[in-house]
Amino acid sequence: MVAAAFPMAGAGLGLSVIAQAIKSLYGMTMEINDFLDKHIEEMKGSENPTISRTGRVLEMAKYGFGIGYISSVTIIAVGQLLLGNTLGAVTTMASAAVLSNPIAMTCAAIGAIYYGWGALSDVERLEILEKLSKGLEIGIELIKALINFVVDKTKELLNSKNVDELKTFVSNAASAFGKTLGDITHKLTDVVSDSFDALKRKSGEAIDKTADYASTAIGTVRESAGKATELAGEVMDKVKSKGNPKS
């Protein structure tokens, strides 16, 4: 029923703007549907339960909605927007983050939906839905259905430890776009955790700088001491020379 309204991927079909952005972001060198099938299988085959179960969520959406690559691309796109990626010009940093570990970025995208979609205001959600609808060339109701499906299936298939691990994926991916976990979840505990992590980083940087300054200072003192010793030696040689004139 839905499949008739939204064509499956095919070699002769043009990709929507956002589908092209996702393809570029993941560095896909093969047809998008084939890439995503392979991507999902790799996730499902992972020894990490969180990755494996997240792959199952993506697979269930892909085959459950019967619209080919569109479901996977939509889910990834929603997550990317929540992570801070504008899905416009793909930055070098963002591309590097995805290409270095595309599975981690997909887990982050689904984690961002699970933790971040409900944290948005109605206005913010509508803005994302309208952008995706235009960029993906599909209806808003379909996008909403996919988002709700991801949230429900994530709750169903992933245990508390798994969803907690998704937070790590979200945090690491969001940093590539200049955002923090707290920016996405809007939870006070995550905001406090972000602040604590930032404080630890700054403290570490301060310690490193202090160590650098101390090392430089010690080096300067040693250099000065060496020069002073050398000068004292020269003075003593001159004194000895004057005290023992040649006959």
Secondary structure, DSSP 8 states (H G I E B T S, - for coil): -HHHHS----TTS---HHHHHHHHHTT--S-HHHHHHHHHHHHHT-SSHHHHHHHHHHHHHHHHTT-THHHHHHHHHHHHHHHT--SSS--HHHHHHHHH-HHHHHHHHHHHHHHHGGGS-HHHHHHHHHHHHHHHTS-HHHHHHHHHHHHHHHHHH--HHHHHHHHHHHHHHHHTTT--HHHHH--HHHHHHHHHHHHHHHHHHHHHHHHHHHHHHHHHHHHHHHHHHHHHHHHHHHHHHHHS---
